[in-house]
């Protein structure tokens, strides 16, 4: 009997790769639900100038009970804590659930003499990775190789955001909806800007977080251009973007790519990586290493807001979810979204 070959482990061709990305970019459907994510810098209250060791963070997070609003708790490479809430009926419900989870998490952290600072950039500590995970080690090495080492490390370890996730809406309105999400970016960045300090100094920017993101490779972090076919444009973007790392499916390790190799060149064999051609699973993972300000994930991730403390983050979430970014292009306006993902 012939062995069964797992479809997602078969090498891709360009046509299949483009179809995979475009097909998953946006899902048609009604607008309405909202998903929120809030990141914050974790602080040792006894020693706020020092980063909390990874092992200590892990012990605390692993012992957390289920949160009342259903948020997932994850960690970023600098020790930032993020709460990712489930998609709920509207922004009021999403804010209420995330606020309950934030309060529950804060109580557990306080018992461990830990606190959180939900601001766009770490105002005190220099950027430094504390996570030993292979993904983040490889990310640092890739950023260094392509000339944005400082900004790459700062992005991973010294920034925090509020992310608002909106449904794609009816297919006929996708182009307008994606374009509006980008066009409103400068206004919403300015409204949310609350990170003028970094590593103990004034940066000259109201949002140092935005400055950092602007200094990273724009083939990975630049915006989509807002054309008539946003799903097709996202496929083009993804295949042109450089591969950051090649995972070993056996060991779970990750080898950094020390250069600018478009994913499409790996697909065609023009630039062999890891001694093999990429699979559908490699392409899925590649998409998680792309960070445009508005990222299509079936829904729209609005990724350009600074994290902010109370009472500002609920207001920012409400403004973003009920602004014209939520217009379908063919109907009225309403917030919408899904559970987000991390860096």
N, C-alpha and C positions, 0 to 999 in steps of 0.2 A: 504494500500500500504506500503510495507517495506521501511524503510529509506535507502537512498543512503549512502554508506560508502565510504568516501574519501580514495582512495588506499594508499596515502602517510601517512595516520594516522593509518594503520593496523600494528600490531606488526610484527617484522621481525623474520625470522629464519636465521641460519648461511649461508646456501646455497644461499638464496635470497640476504642477505647482501653482500656476497662476489661477487655475480654476478652484483649487483648494482654498486659497486666500480670499478670493473674491466671493466664493460661495458662503464663507463663514463671516464675512465682514459685517453685514447688516441683516437683521431679521425683520421682515415686514410684520406689522401688527399695530394695535392701538397704543397711544401714549397713555400715561397715567401713573405707573409705579416709579418709585425713586429708590435708588441705592446710594448709600453714603459711606465714605471711609474717612477716618480722621487719624492722622499720625501725630505723635508727640515725642519730644526728646525725653529720654529717661534720665533722671537725676538722682544721685545719692545725696540725700538731704544732709548727711554728715560731712560730705566732701563734694560739693557741687562742681568743682573745677576738674574732677577726675571722672573718666568714663566708667560706668558700671561693668564689671567683668562679665563676659558672656555666660560663664557657668552659673553665676548668681542669677542673671536674668532668666536663664532657662529653667532653673529650679522654681522660681516664682511663677512663671507662666505655665509650666507643666502642672503645677498644683492648683491652678485656677478652677473654680467651679464653673458650670455652665452659666452664661450671663443672661439676665432676664430678657433682654431684647433680641437675643439670638446672634449677636455679633461674634465673628471669628477673631481671635487675637493672634497676630503674627509679629515677627520681629524683622527690622531692617538691619543692614550690616553695621551701622554705627551704634546699634542698641536702641534705635527708635522703636516705640511700640505703636502698632496700628490696630485700630478697631475697624473691621469690615462688616457693615450691617447688611442684613438680607434685604432684597427688594420688597418694599411695602407700598400700600395703596397710594400714598402721596407724600409730600415733603413733611407735612406736620407729623404723620405717623413715623416717618423715617427719623426725624429729629428726636422725637420722644423716645424711641427705642434706643438710639445711639447715646442719648443723654443718660438714660438709665444704666446702660452698659458702662459708660465712662465713669459714672459715680460708683458703680460696683467695683470696677477695676481700681479706681483711685483709693477706695477703702482698703483693698487687699495690699496695694503697694505701700500705703501709709503705714500699715502694720509692720512692713519690712524696712521702714525708714527710707522709702523711695517715693519720688514724686514725678510728675510729668509737666513738661513745658510745651504746650501746643502753639508754637510760633514757626514761621517759615524757615528760619535758620537758627542753628545753635548759637546763642549770643556770647557764650563764654569759652567753650572748649574748641580747640583746633580739630579739624576733620581727622578722624582715625577709625579704621575698620577694627571692630572687635569680633565680628563673626568669622569663624574658621571655615565656613562652607565653601566648597570648591567653586560654586558659581561666582561668588563675590571676589575670591582670589583671582579668578580668570578675568573677571570684569576689570579689576584694577590694572592687570597686566595689559589687557587690550587697550584701555584708555591711554596708558603710558606709551604704548607703541604707536598710536595714531596721533599723538601730540596734544592730548588734553588730560594729562595725568592729574593735575591739581583740581581741575573742575570735575573730573570724573569721581575722584575720591570725595570731594565736597558734596556732590550730588548724592552719592550713596550713603554717606555717613553724617552729613551735617545739615540736611534739609528735611522738611516735613510739610505735608500738604493736606488740604481738605479736597477730597475727590467727590464729584457729583456724577452719577451715572444715569443717563437718560435713554429711554427706548428709541429705537431708530424711527418708529412711526411708519405710516403707509409708504409703500415703495415710491409712489409718485412724488413724494416730498423729500426724498433723501438728499438730493443735491442741495436744495435750499436749506435744509436743516443742518447739514454738515457745514455749509458755508457760513451760516449765521453763528454757529458755535465758535467758529474761528474769528469771525468779524467782531464779536463781542468780547473776545479774549483781552484786548488791551484795556478795556474799561473794567472788566472784572478783575484783572490782575491789579490794576490801580486801586480798586475798592478794597481788595483783600490784603494789599501790601502791608506787612507788619514784621519785616525782618531787616531793619536798618543796621543791625549789629551782627558781627560774626567773629568768633575767636577773640572776643574781648575788645573789638575796635569798631568804630563807625566805618561803614563801607562806602558811604556816599549814595547808596541806593535805598529807596524805601522798601524794595523787595530784593534782598541779596539772593534769595532763592532764584528769582527770575534771572538775575545776572549769571548765576552759576549755570543754569540750564542753557542760557544763550551761548556759553563758551564751550559746550560739548558738541561733538561731531553732529552737524545738522543733517547728515544723511540718516542719522538714527533718531534725532530729536527735533528736526524741523517739522513745520506744519504740512499737512496736505494742502493742495492748491485750490480746492473747492471747485472742481470741474463738474461736468454733467453726469459723470459716472463715478461716484465716490468709492464704490466697491472695486471697480477696475483700477482706479487710481491707487487704492491701498495695495492691491496686488503688485502693481508696478513699483511702488515705494518699497515694499518688502523684498522684492527680488533684487532691487538695486542696492539696498542697504547692506553694509558690510557684516559678515559673520563675526560674532564676538567670541564664540567658543565652540568647541566640538566636544560633545559629551560621549563618554564611553558607556554604552548601554549595559555592559557587563558589570563594571565596577561602580558606576555612578560618578566617576571622576569627570573633570572638565579640563580640556587643554585650551589655553587661550590662543586666539589667532593674532599673531603679532604683525599686523598689516591690514590693508583695506582690501578685502576680498568680497565682492558682491555675492549674495547668496545665489544669484543666477549663474555666476561663474562656477560655483561649486556644483550646481545642478548639471551643467553642460560638461563638466570635467576639465574646463579650461584652467581651473585652479583647484587641483585635488587637495583635499584636507582630510586628515585622519586616516589616509589610506583607503578611503571608500567614498561613495557617492551619498548624498543626503537622502533621507527618507521622509515620509509624511510626518513622522514624529519629530524629526529634526526641524522641519519647517514650523510645526506648531511651537516648538521651543524657541526658535529664532524670533517669532512674533512677540514673545514675552521679553525680548531684549530690545525692542523698539519702543521709543518713548515720545511720540509726537504729542503736542499739547491737547489734541483731541484724537483719541485712539479708538478705531472701530473694533468692537469685540462681540459683534452681533447687536450690541447696543453701543451707545457713545459714552466713552469715559472722558469727562471734562477734568483735565489734569493740571490746570495752570494756576490754581488758587493756593495762596499761602495757607498753612494751618493757622488757626486763630483761637484764642481763649474765649470763654464765656464773656459777654453774650453774643459775640460777633460771629462765631462759626454757624450757629443756627440761622442768623440773618443772611449770611453769605450763601448758605445752602438754599434758602428760600428764594433769594434773588436769582440765583442761577437756575433753579428748577422751574421757576414761573416766568422767566424772561423769554424773549423770542427764540432762545435756543431750543425751547420745547415745542415750537410750532411745527406742525407736520408739513406745512407747505400747501396743504389742501384743506385743512380744517382749522379749528381754533387752537388755543395754547393750553398746555398742561404739563406738569413735571412728569418724569419717568426715569426708569433705571434698573440696574442689576447689581449684584455683588461684585466689587472691584477686585483688582489684583495688585500685587506689589511690584517693586522695581524688578 
